[in-house]
Each structure stands twice: as structure tokens, then as C-alpha cells.
Amino acid sequence: PPQAPLHLLAEAVCKNRIRLDWTDTAGNEAEFVVERKSGSEDFRELARLEANSTTYVDFSAQPTTAYVYRVRALNAGGSSTYSREAVASTEGALETPAYIEPNDP
């Protein structure tokens, strides 16, 4: 399986868009899977992106809502572990983004 993406950052860029950025450490991934949750919901798949992707913009975010994101890499050998989770709220689009960094080395 590929290595997990690192340094996931989520930043609200307007009242209904959140931009995600991460570091691709795998080099052998076939695609990335972006997942999102809000509140007490479970994570659900939001997008599948081509290999070497390091950015995604969530155009489906709702105003005044906090979201938690995570990303993993996939290839024929399986799935990486998830990136750390990143949190952003569309409520404060111009504020400094908040994120959680428990798994980065």
C-alpha cells in the first residue's frame, strides 16, 4: 500500500468553499480519496482524485458549518492509513484555519 498523505490543512476561502492541501509522500498511489464529516456524522467519501494531487476545493460546503476532513492514498496494493484530520469552518472564512496534527512525524 502507499504511504499516507501528510500535513493536511483545511482553510475556508469563502462562505461555502473549503480548500484542502496536503503533501503527497507516496509516489506510487493510483488515486486519493477525500472524506468529510460534520458534527456527529460518520466520515463519508467526498471525492476521488488522480495520482499526485495535493489540493482539493470542497464546493459543497454549507455556510456557517464546521467540517472535519481526512485523505488517504490508494493503489493496487491497498489503502494507506488516513492523513491527520483537518478542521475548517465556513463561518469564519477569513480566520486562521484550525487543524489537528496528532499523526504527523
C-alpha positions, -999 to 999 in steps of 0.1 A, spaced: 0 0 0 11 36 -5 22 59 23 -3 82 39 -5 119 29 10 143 54 4 179 66 -33 181 57 -46 216 60 -82 228 56 -89 265 51 -122 282 45 -118 305 15 -154 319 14 -188 312 30 -192 279 11 -158 267 0 -130 250 18 -96 244 3 -76 213 13 -38 210 8 -16 181 17 19 166 10 19 135 -13 45 112 3 36 80 -16 50 82 -51 31 50 -60 -5 59 -54 -32 54 -81 -56 79 -65 -65 99 -34 -98 96 -15 -110 127 3 -135 122 32 -155 147 52 -178 148 82 -197 174 101 -209 172 137 -215 137 150 -219 123 114 -196 95 102 -170 103 76 -182 98 40 -164 99 7 -164 133 -8 -141 129 -38 -116 107 -57 -86 125 -72 -59 114 -96 -24 104 -85 -1 133 -75 -30 155 -64 -22 178 -34 -51 201 -34 -89 199 -34 -116 225 -31 -149 215 -14 -175 234 -33 -203 216 -15 -196 231 20 -225 249 36 -223 284 52 -217 285 90 -207 249 92 -177 232 106 -162 202 88 -135 176 95 -116 162 66 -91 133 60 -73 120 30 -58 86 21 -39 72 -9 -49 41 -28 -32 17 -53 -35 -19 -63 -17 -30 -31 -44 -14 -9 -50 18 11 -27 40 31 -36 50 66 -55 82 68 -38 116 70 -43 135 102 -77 152 104 -81 189 94 -109 211 106 -123 242 90 -154 262 94 -171 282 67 -184 305 94 -151 323 97 -137 323 62 -111 349 69 -99 335 102 -68 314 106 -76 277 98 -77 252 126 -63 218 123 -53 187 143 -18 173 140 -16 141 160 -1 117 134 25 138 116 61 128 124 
